[in-house]
Amino acid sequence: MNDASDSFELLPGDGPSPVILHVPHSAREIPAAVRAGILLGDEETARELDLVTDAHTDRIAEVAAGLAGVTPWRFVNRLSRLVVDPERFPDEREEMLAVGMGAVYTRTTHGDALRPEGVDAGPLVERYFLPYSRAMTEAVADRLESTGRAVIIDVHSYPSRRLPYELHGEGPRPPVCLGTDSFHTPPALLDAAREAFGETQLDTPFGGAYVPLEFYAKRPEVSALMVEIRRDTYMTEPGGPAGPGLERLAAALAGLVDAVSR
């Protein structure tokens, strides 16, 4: 997997569906050329991947898409976020730069060096981040043109115990955290998510919702919600197999998709 066009995949849904299930952090793949720039040994890298990967969220989205009455579109990252994190700002606006986890990570979840001091993030941003961003922008524009609106549902997971890199991890860790944006998350979308998932809280321990920059704070027809699923509710932590909770959560996600597809 050396071509940036292979690093993500848009899986088509039904034409009338406004929904894009965005799965940015489910993969563990790191191209060899990128792996060469990571300081960790193989065992350390595997442990870090266990911690940062939203394992099985691609499967949750896949099962949900199959259950939904109107099949949503799915945009899935096929590379690890240790290559680039497509949901970060690629510049100084990104608050996670404070812990070395901007668009290109330089630190691990525990603050250890991941890449050499002063590494130039530019080539990775150019090769992987920008093509991903353009493709996601095009996917959203296509839904807008086809249906008059777009609903981005970000499918994430997070560990049951706080990791050192978390800037806002001191709050509650509910079974499902709903990340919101003041411009792009309308009350009806939140209500539908609460109905679908049951026990939820807003923006704790993670907040915000992903919208491509071309539309961000400009197009209210683009709505967005981040769904952060606590990992112990569906898998063995860290990095272990999925359990029966996966099917239940996929059914809940399908319920949300159906509710906002009407």
Stockholm file with secondary structure:
# STOCKHOLM 1.0

chainA/1-262         MNDASDSFELLPGDGPSPVILHVPHSAREIPAAVRAGILLGDEETARELDLVTDAHTDRIAEVAAGLAGVTPWRFVNRLSRLVVDPERFPDEREEMLAVGMGAVYTRTTHGDALRPEGVDAGPLVERYFLPYSRAMTEAVADRLESTGRAVIIDVHSYPSRRLPYELHGEGPRPPVCLGTDSFHTPPALLDAAREAFGETQLDTPFGGAYVPLEFYAKRPEVSALMVEIRRDTYMTEPGGPAGPGLERLAAALAGLVDAVSR
#=GR chainA/1-262 SS CCSGGGSEEEECCCTTCCEEEEECSCCCCCCHHHHTTCCSCHHHHHHHHHHHCCTTHHHHHHHHHHHSSSCCEEEEECSCTTTCCTTSCSSTTCGGGGGTBSSSBCBCTTSCBSSCTTCCCHHHIIIIIHHHHHHHHHHHHHHHHHHSCEEEEEEEEECSSCCTTCTTTTSCCCSEEEECCTTTCCHHHHHHHHHHHSSEEESSSCCCCCCCTTTTTTCTTEEEEEEEEEGGGTBCTTTCCBCTHHHHHHHHHHHHHHHHHC
#=GC SS_cons         CCSGGGSEEEECCCTTCCEEEEECSCCCCCCHHHHTTCCSCHHHHHHHHHHHCCTTHHHHHHHHHHHSSSCCEEEEECSCTTTCCTTSCSSTTCGGGGGTBSSSBCBCTTSCBSSCTTCCCHHHIIIIIHHHHHHHHHHHHHHHHHHSCEEEEEEEEECSSCCTTCTTTTSCCCSEEEECCTTTCCHHHHHHHHHHHSSEEESSSCCCCCCCTTTTTTCTTEEEEEEEEEGGGTBCTTTCCBCTHHHHHHHHHHHHHHHHHC
//
